[in-house]
Amino acid sequence: MNNSGSNISHLDNIKNDGYDVFILLLTFLCGFVMGLLTKYMKEIKKNAVRIKEACANFDLICTSDCKMVFCVRTDIKMNKGKICSQCCHACLAVYEKIVKRNSKLKERENGKGTLTYFDLWKKTGQKKIVLKISVIRVEEECFLHWAMLKGHFFIVLIFPFLHFSPHPNPTKFNPQSLDEMYEIERKAKKENLITSIIIDAVRITCRTLYLYVTVSEYFLFIHFFFSVPPSPQGRTQIEPNTETVIAIEPVPDEVVNKITGQLKLL
C-alpha cells in the first residue's frame, strides 16, 4: 500500500512539473509575440505618419506645379546675355546645395530617402520662372511725380517705355533693390528653402610671378598670371561685387508665391 501511494504522488509531481513547464513556455511565447507586435506596431505607426505626410505633399503637388524662381535686379541695367549668364550661375549654385542636402537626408534614412519637390520638379519639365526686382530710381521717381502734378498723363502712360541712362555706381545709388533681394532671401529661409545670391564682377588682384632663367648670360623674364583682369565686355559691365540674381529652390506655386508674389515677370 505504501509503494502504490508513493507512485501516485510521484506521478502527481511529474504532472505538476509538466504543467509548470507548459505554463512557462506559454508565458514566454506570449511575451515574444507581444514584443513582436509592439515592434511592428511602432513601425506601422511610423509608416502611417510617413504615408500621411507623403499624401499631403502629393495632394499639394498635384494641385500645383513646382518651379524654380529667379529674381533679377533691373536697376543695374544688365543686358539680356548678362541676365542669362547670371541666372545660369544661380541655378547651378542652388542645384549643388539641393544635391548636398538630399544626400544627407538619404544617409540619415539609411539610403531610403523620401520623394522631394526637387525630384518631382526634375520629372515634370523643370519649370523655371524669371522675375524682376524693379525699384524706381530717384530721378525716375521725381520725373514721374512731376509729370503727375503737371497733368501730363501721356508721359505717365509712356513712362515704362522711357529710357534712363544707368548710374555709374548703381549699387550705391539705389540700395532699395538690394534690400528687397535680401528681404526675399530672409522670407525664403523662414520657409526653410534653399537660396543662392550671385555676386558678379568680384575684383581679384592680379599677381605676377617673375622667374629668372640664365640663358647665355641673358635674363629671360617669364610672367605667370594667376588671374586675368576683367575684360571690358564682360565683368566691367556692372560694378564689382554687385549682387545680381537670387534663386529659390523648386517648390509648389503656393509656397513660393508667398515670397515672390509681388514681383512681375521679366
C-alpha positions in Angstrom: 0.0 0.0 0.0 2.8 2.4 0.8 4.5 1.7 -2.6 1.3 2.4 -4.5 0.8 5.7 -2.6 4.4 6.8 -3.3 4.0 6.0 -7.0 0.8 8.1 -7.2 2.4 11.1 -5.5 5.4 10.7 -7.9 3.1 10.8 -10.9 1.3 13.9 -9.5 4.7 15.6 -9.1 5.6 14.8 -12.7 2.2 16.1 -13.9 2.7 19.3 -11.9 6.2 19.8 -13.2 5.0 19.3 -16.8 2.2 21.8 -16.2 4.6 24.3 -14.9 6.9 23.9 -17.9 3.9 24.3 -20.2 2.9 27.5 -18.4 6.5 28.8 -18.6 6.7 28.1 -22.3 3.3 29.6 -22.9 4.2 32.7 -21.0 7.5 33.0 -22.9 5.7 32.6 -26.2 3.1 35.2 -25.3 5.8 37.7 -24.3 7.7 37.0 -27.5 4.6 37.6 -29.6 3.7 40.8 -27.7 7.2 42.1 -28.2 7.0 41.4 -32.0 3.5 43.1 -32.1 4.8 46.1 -30.2 7.8 46.4 -32.6 5.7 46.1 -35.7 3.0 48.4 -34.4 5.7 51.1 -33.9 6.9 50.5 -37.5 3.3 50.6 -38.8 2.7 53.9 -36.9 5.9 55.4 -38.4 4.9 54.3 -41.9 1.4 55.6 -41.4 2.8 59.0 -40.5 5.1 59.0 -43.5 2.3 57.9 -45.8 0.1 60.7 -44.4 2.8 63.3 -44.9 3.5 61.9 -48.4 -0.1 62.0 -49.3 -0.4 65.6 -48.1 2.6 66.6 -50.1 1.3 64.6 -53.1 -2.1 66.4 -52.9 -0.3 69.8 -52.7 1.9 68.9 -55.6 -0.9 67.6 -57.7 -2.9 70.8 -57.3 0.1 73.0 -58.4 3.3 72.8 -60.3 6.8 73.1 -58.9 9.0 75.8 -60.2 12.4 77.4 -59.6 12.3 81.2 -59.3 15.0 83.7 -60.3 14.7 87.3 -59.1 16.8 89.7 -61.2 17.8 93.2 -60.3 16.8 95.5 -63.1 18.2 98.8 -61.7 21.8 97.7 -62.6 20.9 97.7 -66.3 22.2 94.3 -67.3 21.7 93.2 -70.9 19.9 90.0 -71.9 23.1 88.0 -72.2 24.3 89.1 -68.8 21.0 88.2 -67.2 21.0 84.7 -68.8 24.6 84.0 -67.5 23.7 85.2 -64.0 20.6 83.1 -63.9 22.7 80.1 -65.0 25.1 80.7 -62.2 22.3 80.9 -59.7 20.6 77.7 -61.0 23.9 75.7 -60.6 24.5 77.1 -57.2 21.0 76.1 -55.9 21.3 72.7 -57.6 24.5 71.9 -55.9 23.1 72.9 -52.5 20.0 70.8 -53.0 22.0 67.7 -54.1 24.2 68.0 -50.9 21.1 68.4 -48.7 19.3 65.4 -50.3 22.4 63.2 -49.9 22.5 64.0 -46.2 18.8 63.1 -45.9 19.3 59.8 -47.6 22.2 58.9 -45.3 20.1 59.8 -42.3 17.3 57.5 -43.5 19.6 54.6 -44.3 19.6 55.2 -48.1 15.9 55.0 -48.5 15.2 58.7 -48.9 11.8 60.4 -49.4 10.4 61.9 -52.5 11.1 65.6 -52.5 9.9 68.6 -54.5 13.2 68.6 -56.3 12.7 65.1 -57.5 9.3 65.9 -58.8 10.5 69.1 -60.4 13.1 67.2 -62.4 10.5 64.7 -63.6 7.9 67.4 -64.6 9.7 69.6 -67.0 11.9 71.6 -64.7 9.9 74.8 -64.8 11.9 78.0 -64.3 10.4 81.5 -63.8 12.4 84.8 -64.0 11.0 87.7 -62.1 12.3 91.3 -61.8 13.2 93.3 -58.7 12.2 96.7 -60.1 12.6 99.6 -57.8 12.1 103.1 -59.3 15.3 105.1 -59.1 15.4 108.6 -57.5 15.4 110.6 -60.7 12.8 108.4 -62.3 10.5 108.8 -59.3 11.0 112.6 -59.3 10.2 112.8 -63.0 7.1 110.7 -62.6 5.8 112.8 -59.7 6.5 116.0 -61.7 4.5 114.6 -64.7 1.6 113.6 -62.4 1.5 117.0 -60.8 1.6 118.9 -64.1 -1.1 116.7 -65.5 1.0 115.2 -68.3 -0.9 111.9 -68.3 0.5 111.0 -71.7 4.0 111.0 -70.1 2.7 108.9 -67.3 1.4 106.3 -69.7 4.6 106.0 -71.7 6.8 106.2 -68.6 7.6 102.4 -68.5 9.0 102.8 -72.1 11.3 105.7 -71.3 15.0 105.0 -71.1 17.2 106.5 -68.3 20.9 106.3 -68.5 22.5 104.0 -66.0 24.2 105.4 -63.0 28.0 104.8 -62.8 27.6 103.2 -59.4 24.1 101.7 -59.3 24.6 99.5 -56.2 25.2 102.5 -54.0 22.8 104.7 -56.0 19.7 102.6 -55.5 20.0 100.3 -52.4 16.3 99.6 -52.3 16.5 96.8 -54.8 19.4 95.2 -52.9 17.3 95.5 -49.7 14.4 93.8 -51.4 16.7 91.0 -52.6 17.9 90.2 -49.1 14.3 90.5 -47.9 13.4 87.8 -50.3 16.2 85.7 -49.0 15.0 86.2 -45.4 11.5 85.1 -46.3 12.8 82.0 -48.1 14.9 81.0 -45.2 12.0 81.4 -42.9 10.2 78.8 -45.1 13.3 76.5 -44.9 14.1 77.0 -48.6 17.5 76.9 -50.2 18.5 80.2 -51.9 21.6 81.5 -53.7 22.6 85.1 -54.3 25.0 85.6 -57.1 27.7 88.3 -56.7 29.2 89.2 -60.0 32.4 91.0 -61.1 34.3 90.2 -58.0 37.5 92.2 -58.2 40.6 90.0 -58.0 44.1 91.4 -57.6 46.3 90.4 -60.5 49.6 88.9 -59.2 52.7 88.4 -61.3 55.4 85.9 -60.7 58.8 86.6 -62.2 61.0 83.6 -63.0 64.6 84.5 -63.8 66.4 82.0 -66.0 70.0 82.4 -67.1 70.5 81.7 -70.8 73.8 82.7 -72.3 74.3 85.4 -69.7 70.9 86.9 -70.5 67.8 87.1 -68.3 64.6 85.7 -69.5 61.5 87.0 -67.8 58.6 84.6 -67.7 55.3 86.1 -66.4 52.8 83.7 -64.8 49.4 85.3 -64.3 47.4 83.7 -61.6 44.3 85.7 -62.5 43.1 87.5 -65.6 41.9 91.1 -65.2 38.2 91.8 -66.1 37.5 92.1 -69.8 35.8 95.3 -71.0 32.9 93.3 -72.5 32.1 91.1 -69.5 32.9 91.8 -65.9 33.1 95.6 -66.2 29.5 95.9 -67.4 28.5 96.3 -63.8 30.3 97.5 -60.7 32.5 94.9 -58.8 30.9 92.9 -56.0 27.4 93.6 -57.2 24.5 91.3 -56.2 22.6 90.4 -59.4 20.3 87.5 -59.0 18.7 85.4 -56.3 17.5 81.9 -57.0 15.0 79.9 -54.9 14.8 76.1 -54.9 11.9 74.4 -56.7 8.7 74.3 -54.6 5.0 74.4 -55.3 3.5 77.7 -56.5 1.6 78.2 -53.2 4.8 78.2 -51.3 7.0 80.4 -53.5 4.2 82.9 -54.2 4.2 83.9 -50.6 7.7 85.1 -51.1 7.8 86.5 -54.7 4.1 87.0 -55.4 4.5 90.8 -55.5 7.1 90.6 -58.3 6.4 90.8 -62.0 7.7 88.7 -64.9 10.9 89.9 -66.5 
